């Protein structure tokens, strides 16, 4: 027997819930006696113990029964709570309807609705007007390369050792270690000269000739200027063989456009003083030497870290170069940059784009909606006027002439055919890497700039990515000519 008066496991007689069961006995008894109650097992419990006894004084409370009318209709026939609505029924007075203050409130609500409708209509008009104002040109795809192979019929390697006017420290080559194709695409990778050639560090510094000319050298140089193709290292004079080799690929004479679009999908290199670029130059220098005939930089970046003052691997810049002379290049009027938040351009592929017409040039990142640089060409504002050269500009006491004076277009020099260039330069002496910023080890104007750069290789070489990560990987290139095919 349990202390409750029945055996464990003993089946109890069913309880008749159809009759009312009072919580207290109706007979007179001693109030100090323990009330005698029948054990009422809970129907839903698996326990063999009955519910605890209720207090005798709770006589106003009764167990739920199957008679909902008698107990207020709060429970259904299964003993479950029944929802009861407290909504007002019948007619009742609505005094607030006649309240004049409420009438004013309704008028205010209608005024608000009218202004909201006007606002939506105005937004729709502005958006439509902006959309209708966007130029909608037809384009013809004239070149596409996904780099299954390196097509030598399109891509030419420019070979020089003089830094192409920027004073970079790389020797651009045809070496397959510097430009090659694999399943990821085209790789343009800088390498140390002493790792990929027979030259030792001693020879790089002193007493060795490097001759790439067609007359006396190996004939690989693509420039006609001897200074761009031959050098002798001399520690006394401060001349040295370029300590780094890289590649520079161009489509000159093969694929060009005058107005159209360009998209290059690429991943940029990791490493201090690396300078990747996707840019365009004129097929023919119709208006004269640089920058008179123009230059279009779709993307230029730096492989330096996030903290580099001028922007590292999380930044890129788009620029137009133009002007009557080197000293009067007005690029600073047509340049703009863009950065990535919580990421950088070395971690994944991005599409760097250009759209170019007679009336504008703009660059974009991944989508035409994400513009980086926009330059409009107005018929009443030529580039000569935009550069503020009208009042005269002189060099060495000589007044410079307008190189675009004889053209009938308003966007010269950006009215000619341009070709595409892909390259990764190393270092520079033209201000791309500012002096005394970001632990820069050389001075642009220093006679020993290249020496100072290479002597501190222990500080910058460890920052370069492993393998092809120190280079730019190009997945695809597309070029469209404006107009029908």
C-alpha positions in Angstrom: 0.0 0.0 0.0 1.2 3.5 -0.7 0.7 6.3 1.8 -2.2 7.5 -0.4 -4.1 4.3 0.3 -3.7 2.2 -2.9 -1.2 -0.1 -4.3 1.2 1.0 -7.0 0.0 -0.2 -10.4 -3.5 -0.8 -9.0 -6.1 0.3 -11.5 -8.4 2.9 -10.1 -12.1 3.1 -10.8 -13.1 5.6 -13.5 -14.3 9.0 -12.3 -17.6 10.2 -13.5 -17.1 13.7 -14.7 -20.7 14.2 -15.7 -21.7 15.0 -12.2 -20.7 17.9 -10.2 -18.1 17.2 -7.5 -18.0 19.7 -4.7 -14.7 20.5 -3.2 -16.0 20.3 0.4 -18.4 18.0 2.2 -21.9 19.4 2.9 -22.1 17.7 6.3 -21.1 19.4 9.5 -17.7 18.4 10.8 -14.9 19.6 13.0 -13.1 22.3 11.1 -9.8 21.1 12.6 -10.1 17.6 11.2 -8.4 16.7 8.0 -11.0 16.7 5.3 -11.8 13.3 3.8 -11.5 13.5 0.0 -11.6 10.9 -2.7 -8.4 10.8 -4.7 -9.1 12.2 -8.1 -6.4 11.1 -10.6 -5.5 13.5 -13.4 -6.6 12.1 -16.7 -3.7 13.5 -18.7 -0.9 12.6 -16.3 1.1 9.4 -16.5 1.8 9.6 -12.7 0.1 7.1 -10.4 -0.2 9.8 -7.6 -3.4 11.8 -7.3 -3.5 15.6 -7.5 -2.7 17.4 -4.3 -5.7 18.2 -2.2 -7.3 21.6 -2.5 -7.9 23.8 0.5 -11.3 23.4 2.0 -11.9 27.2 2.0 -11.7 27.3 -1.8 -15.3 26.1 -1.9 -16.2 28.5 -4.6 -14.0 26.7 -7.1 -15.2 23.6 -8.8 -13.6 21.2 -11.2 -14.4 21.7 -14.9 -17.4 19.7 -16.0 -19.2 18.8 -19.2 -22.0 21.3 -18.3 -20.6 24.6 -19.9 -23.9 26.5 -19.4 -23.9 26.0 -15.6 -20.4 27.2 -15.3 -20.5 30.3 -17.5 -19.6 28.7 -20.9 -15.9 29.1 -20.4 -15.1 25.5 -21.2 -16.2 23.2 -24.0 -17.4 19.6 -23.6 -13.8 18.4 -23.6 -12.9 20.6 -20.7 -10.8 23.0 -22.9 -10.9 26.8 -22.5 -13.4 28.4 -24.8 -12.6 31.8 -26.4 -15.0 34.5 -25.3 -15.4 37.7 -27.3 -15.8 41.0 -25.5 -16.8 43.0 -28.6 -19.6 45.4 -28.0 -22.9 44.3 -29.5 -25.9 46.3 -30.6 -26.2 50.0 -31.0 -24.0 52.3 -28.9 -23.1 55.9 -28.9 -20.1 57.1 -31.0 -19.6 60.5 -29.5 -16.2 61.0 -31.1 -17.7 61.0 -34.6 -19.3 64.4 -34.0 -16.3 65.8 -32.2 -15.0 68.8 -34.4 -11.4 68.0 -33.3 -11.8 64.6 -34.9 -13.0 66.2 -38.1 -9.8 68.3 -38.2 -7.8 65.2 -37.7 -9.4 63.5 -40.7 -8.7 66.5 -42.9 -5.0 66.4 -41.8 -4.9 62.7 -42.7 -6.2 63.4 -46.2 -3.7 66.2 -46.7 -0.9 63.8 -45.7 -2.2 61.2 -48.1 -2.2 63.7 -50.9 1.4 64.8 -50.2 2.5 61.1 -50.1 1.0 60.5 -53.5 2.6 63.6 -54.9 5.9 62.5 -53.5 5.7 59.1 -55.1 4.7 60.7 -58.4 7.7 63.1 -58.2 10.1 60.2 -57.4 8.8 58.3 -60.4 9.2 61.3 -62.7 12.8 62.0 -61.5 13.8 58.3 -61.9 12.2 58.1 -65.4 13.8 61.4 -66.4 17.2 60.1 -65.2 16.8 56.8 -67.0 15.7 58.4 -70.2 18.7 60.7 -70.1 21.2 57.8 -70.0 22.8 57.3 -73.4 21.8 54.0 -75.0 24.4 53.0 -77.6 24.6 49.9 -79.7 27.8 47.9 -79.3 29.6 45.3 -81.3 31.9 42.8 -79.6 35.2 43.1 -81.4 37.5 41.1 -79.1 37.1 38.6 -76.3 39.8 36.5 -74.7 39.3 34.0 -71.8 43.0 33.0 -71.9 42.8 29.3 -72.8 46.2 30.2 -74.4 48.3 33.3 -74.8 47.4 34.5 -78.3 50.6 36.0 -79.8 48.6 37.2 -82.8 46.8 39.7 -80.4 49.0 40.2 -77.4 52.5 41.6 -77.9 55.1 41.7 -75.2 56.8 45.1 -74.8 60.5 44.6 -73.9 62.3 47.5 -72.3 64.6 48.3 -69.4 64.1 52.0 -68.8 60.8 52.1 -66.9 58.6 53.5 -69.7 58.9 57.0 -68.5 57.7 56.3 -65.0 61.1 55.2 -63.6 59.9 51.8 -62.5 62.6 49.3 -61.6 61.4 46.3 -63.7 62.8 44.9 -66.9 59.8 43.8 -69.0 60.5 40.5 -70.8 59.1 37.8 -73.0 60.0 35.2 -70.4 57.3 32.6 -69.7 58.0 33.0 -66.0 56.7 36.6 -66.1 53.7 36.0 -68.4 51.9 32.6 -68.7 48.5 31.1 -68.9 46.9 28.3 -66.8 43.4 27.2 -65.8 43.0 30.5 -63.7 43.8 32.7 -66.7 46.7 35.0 -67.7 49.3 35.6 -65.0 51.7 38.6 -65.1 54.2 37.9 -62.3 57.3 39.9 -61.3 60.5 37.9 -60.4 63.9 38.8 -59.1 66.5 39.1 -61.9 69.0 37.0 -60.0 66.5 34.2 -59.7 65.5 33.9 -63.4 68.7 34.9 -65.3 72.4 34.1 -65.2 73.1 37.5 -63.6 74.4 37.5 -60.0 74.0 40.4 -57.6 77.6 41.4 -58.2 76.9 41.6 -61.9 73.7 43.5 -61.4 75.6 46.1 -59.4 78.8 46.4 -61.5 80.7 45.6 -64.6 78.1 43.8 -66.7 76.5 44.7 -70.0 72.8 44.1 -70.8 72.1 44.7 -74.5 68.7 43.9 -76.0 69.1 46.0 -79.2 68.8 44.5 -82.6 72.3 45.6 -83.7 74.5 44.3 -80.9 72.2 42.6 -78.5 69.7 39.7 -78.6 67.2 41.8 -80.6 64.3 41.4 -78.1 63.9 45.1 -77.3 60.7 46.6 -78.8 61.9 50.2 -78.5 64.1 52.0 -81.1 65.8 54.1 -78.3 69.1 52.6 -77.2 68.6 54.0 -73.7 65.5 51.8 -73.4 67.4 48.6 -74.6 70.9 48.6 -73.3 72.8 49.4 -70.1 76.1 48.6 -68.3 76.1 48.3 -64.5 78.5 50.6 -62.8 78.6 51.1 -59.1 80.6 54.4 -59.5 78.0 55.9 -61.8 75.1 54.4 -59.9 73.7 52.5 -62.9 72.6 48.9 -62.6 70.8 46.2 -64.4 67.1 46.2 -63.4 66.8 44.0 -60.3 63.3 42.8 -61.1 61.7 41.4 -64.2 58.0 41.5 -65.2 55.8 41.6 -68.3 53.8 44.2 -70.2 51.2 43.0 -72.8 49.6 45.2 -75.4 47.1 44.9 -78.3 48.6 47.7 -80.4 48.0 47.3 -84.1 45.7 44.3 -83.4 42.7 45.3 -81.3 41.7 48.9 -80.8 38.5 50.9 -80.3 37.4 54.5 -80.7 34.3 54.8 -78.5 32.9 51.7 -77.0 33.4 49.6 -73.9 36.1 47.5 -72.2 35.8 45.0 -69.4 38.8 43.3 -67.7 38.1 40.7 -65.0 41.2 40.4 -62.8 42.6 39.7 -59.4 45.4 42.1 -58.3 48.9 41.3 -56.8 50.0 41.3 -53.1 53.2 43.0 -52.2 54.8 46.3 -51.3 55.7 48.5 -54.3 53.9 46.4 -56.9 52.0 48.6 -59.4 49.3 46.7 -61.4 47.6 48.6 -64.2 44.9 48.1 -66.9 45.0 51.1 -69.3 44.9 52.4 -72.8 47.1 54.4 -75.1 46.5 56.0 -78.5 47.2 53.8 -81.5 48.8 56.9 -83.2 50.1 60.0 -81.4 48.0 62.3 -83.6 48.4 65.3 -81.3 52.0 64.7 -80.3 54.0 63.1 -77.6 52.5 62.2 -74.2 50.3 63.6 -72.8 49.1 65.6 -75.8 47.5 62.5 -77.4 46.0 61.3 -74.1 46.0 58.3 -71.9 43.1 56.3 -70.3 43.8 54.5 -67.0 41.0 52.2 -66.3 42.6 50.7 -63.2 45.8 51.4 -61.3 46.5 50.1 -57.8 49.3 49.3 -55.3 50.1 46.0 -53.7 50.9 47.7 -50.4 48.9 47.1 -47.2 45.7 48.8 -46.1 47.6 51.4 -44.1 49.6 52.8 -47.0 48.8 56.6 -47.0 47.9 56.8 -50.7 45.8 53.7 -50.8 47.0 50.1 -50.8 45.5 46.8 -52.2 42.0 47.8 -51.1 42.1 50.9 -53.4 42.2 51.5 -57.2 42.3 54.7 -59.2 40.9 55.7 -62.7 42.6 58.6 -64.5 42.6 60.5 -67.8 46.0 62.1 -68.7 46.0 65.1 -71.1 47.7 68.4 -71.5 50.1 70.3 -73.7 53.3 69.0 -71.9 54.6 66.7 -69.2 54.6 69.5 -66.7 51.1 70.6 -67.6 49.4 67.2 -67.5 45.9 68.0 -66.1 45.2 64.5 -64.8 44.3 65.9 -61.4 41.1 67.3 -62.9 40.1 63.9 -64.2 41.0 61.3 -61.6 39.0 59.4 -58.9 39.5 56.3 -56.7 37.3 53.6 -55.2 38.0 51.2 -52.3 36.5 48.0 -51.0 35.4 47.7 -47.4 36.4 44.7 -45.3 38.2 43.2 -48.3 40.7 44.1 -51.1 41.3 43.5 -54.8 43.8 40.7 -54.2 41.3 38.2 -52.7 38.9 37.7 -55.5 38.2 38.6 -59.1 36.6 42.0 -60.0 35.6 43.5 -63.3 37.1 46.8 -64.1 35.1 48.5 -66.9 35.2 51.5 -69.2 32.5 53.1 -71.2 33.5 55.7 -73.7 31.6 57.9 -76.2 31.9 61.2 -77.9 30.2 62.9 -74.9 31.7 61.1 -71.9 34.1 58.6 -70.4 33.4 56.7 -67.3 34.9 53.8 -65.5 33.1 51.3 -63.2 33.6 48.4 -60.9 31.6 45.2 -61.6 28.5 47.1 -62.8 27.8 50.2 -64.9 25.8 51.4 -61.8 29.0 51.5 -59.7 30.9 54.3 -61.4 34.4 55.3 -60.3 35.4 58.2 -62.6 33.0 60.2 -64.8 34.2 62.9 -67.3 31.7 64.6 -69.5 32.7 66.2 -72.8 30.6 69.3 -73.5 30.6 71.0 -76.9 31.1 74.4 -75.4 33.9 73.2 -73.1 36.9 71.7 -74.9 39.7 70.0 -73.0 41.8 73.2 -73.6 39.2 75.2 -71.7 38.7 72.5 -69.1 42.5 72.7 -68.4 42.3 76.5 -68.0 44.9 77.0 -70.6 43.0 79.8 -72.4 44.9 82.6 -70.6 48.2 81.1 -71.8 50.6 78.7 -70.3 54.4 78.9 -70.7 57.4 76.7 -70.2 61.0 78.0 -70.3 59.5 81.4 -71.2 57.8 79.9 -74.2 54.0 80.0 -74.6 52.6 76.6 -75.3 50.3 76.1 -78.2 47.0 74.3 -78.1 47.7 70.8 -79.6 44.0 70.3 -80.3 43.3 73.6 -82.0 42.8 72.1 -85.5 40.4 69.4 -84.6 36.6 69.7 -85.1 35.7 67.5 -82.1 35.1 68.8 -78.6 36.6 65.7 -76.8 40.2 65.7 -78.3 42.5 64.0 -77.5 40.0 61.3 -76.6 38.7 61.1 -80.2 41.2 58.6 -81.6 41.7 54.8 -81.6 43.2 53.4 -78.4 44.7 50.0 -77.6 44.8 48.0 -74.3 47.7 47.5 -72.0 48.1 45.0 -69.1 51.1 45.1 -66.8 52.6 44.9 -63.3 55.4 47.4 -62.7 57.7 47.4 -59.7 58.5 50.7 -57.9 58.5 54.1 -59.6 60.2 57.5 -59.7 57.3 59.6 -60.9 55.4 60.1 -57.6 53.1 57.1 -57.7 54.8 56.1 -54.5 55.3 59.2 -52.4 58.7 59.9 -50.8 59.0 59.2 -47.1 55.6 57.5 -47.0 54.9 53.9 -46.1 58.5 53.1 -45.3 59.6 53.9 -48.8 63.4 53.1 -49.1 64.3 55.4 -52.0 63.9 59.0 -53.2 62.4 59.6 -56.6 65.0 62.2 -57.5 67.9 60.3 -55.9 70.7 59.2 -58.2 70.9 55.8 -56.5 67.1 55.2 -56.3 67.2 51.8 -57.8 70.2 50.8 -55.6 68.4 52.0 -52.5 65.3 50.0 -53.5 67.1 46.7 -54.1 69.4 47.1 -51.1 66.3 46.9 -48.9 64.8 43.8 -50.5 64.7 42.2 -47.1 61.9 44.6 -46.1 59.6 44.4 -49.2 60.3 40.9 -50.6 58.6 39.1 -47.7 55.4 41.0 -48.3 55.1 39.6 -51.9 52.6 36.8 -52.3 53.7 33.3 -52.9 53.8 32.1 -56.5 51.4 33.8 -58.8 49.8 35.8 -55.9 52.6 38.4 -56.4 51.2 38.9 -59.9 48.0 40.0 -61.5 45.7 37.3 -62.7 43.4 38.2 -65.7 40.5 35.9 -66.2 39.0 37.6 -69.3 39.1 40.7 -71.5 36.3 42.0 -73.6 36.3 45.0 -76.0 33.2 46.5 -77.8 33.1 49.0 -80.5 30.3 51.5 -80.4 27.9 51.0 -83.3 26.4 48.1 -85.2 28.5 45.1 -86.1 
